[in-house]
Amino acid sequence: MYEDAQEIFDYLPIRRDTPENDYIDHLWQAFTTLDGGEAVVRSFAVMPFHLLFMMALQYKILRISREKRAEYELVFTIDRGREREAVLNPESVFDIALLNERTIPDLLKLIGLDGEAIKQIKELIDNRNDNLAHAKGGIESEPEMRIEEYLTCLRTIQIHMQPLNDKVANGWTTEVSPEDVMPDFIEARLVDSMLCSEDFMTGALANDFAKYIPALVNNVD
């Protein structure tokens, strides 16, 4: 599963803060250890992979919270749940995890993800929570198929990120000056922007900026 699973890094930010990077590294090492083991343990590689998937979703939601601020706030206007204040002004990708897992996919409606795609994400979350996360005998019988389902969801979400990515590109175009060295200019903004390698594959980011950072785009794991 290793080669296929590496695609997850195409949807995680190219540059990450140290605590986030360390956590992702721990999850990936856990995945590769289980994936490289006997058949009886390979099924459990889906567990750390699920958390990598959720991190990818949470990064998207954190971006949405900043780049579609008014719409994001409106979601929580009538929410009186315990997590409301904690996630209304998230400062970290980990803050998004305070939401119920099944709430997170609903926030992707803010970038136009349709009900069927959201349902598919929730089915993955339910499968993990109902069958694998508790000691009641659940074993993933087809881990390769499950990982492909995770990646399919991320590919679909990515299509809907392009308007946000174009907005970032337009902002950079306005901000950059003739004196700037473009790779350095972009590198300085990668952590805060949370852009992943797939963000540079289409739209204005691909047209105007990807050519300056081939090493960064290709070195994300």
Buried (B, 14 or more C-beta within 10 A) or exposed (E): BEEEBBBBBBBBBBBBBEEBBEBBEEBBEBBBEBBEEEEEEBBBBBBBBBBBBBBBBBBBBBBBBBBBEEBBEEBBEEBEEEBBEBBBEBEEBBBBBBBEBEBBBBBBBBBEBEEEBBEBBBEBBEBBEEBBEEEEEBEBEEBBEBBBBBBEBBEBBBEBBBEBBBBBBEEBEEEBEEEEEBBEBBBEBBBEBBBBBBBBBBBBBBEBBBEBBEEBBEEBE
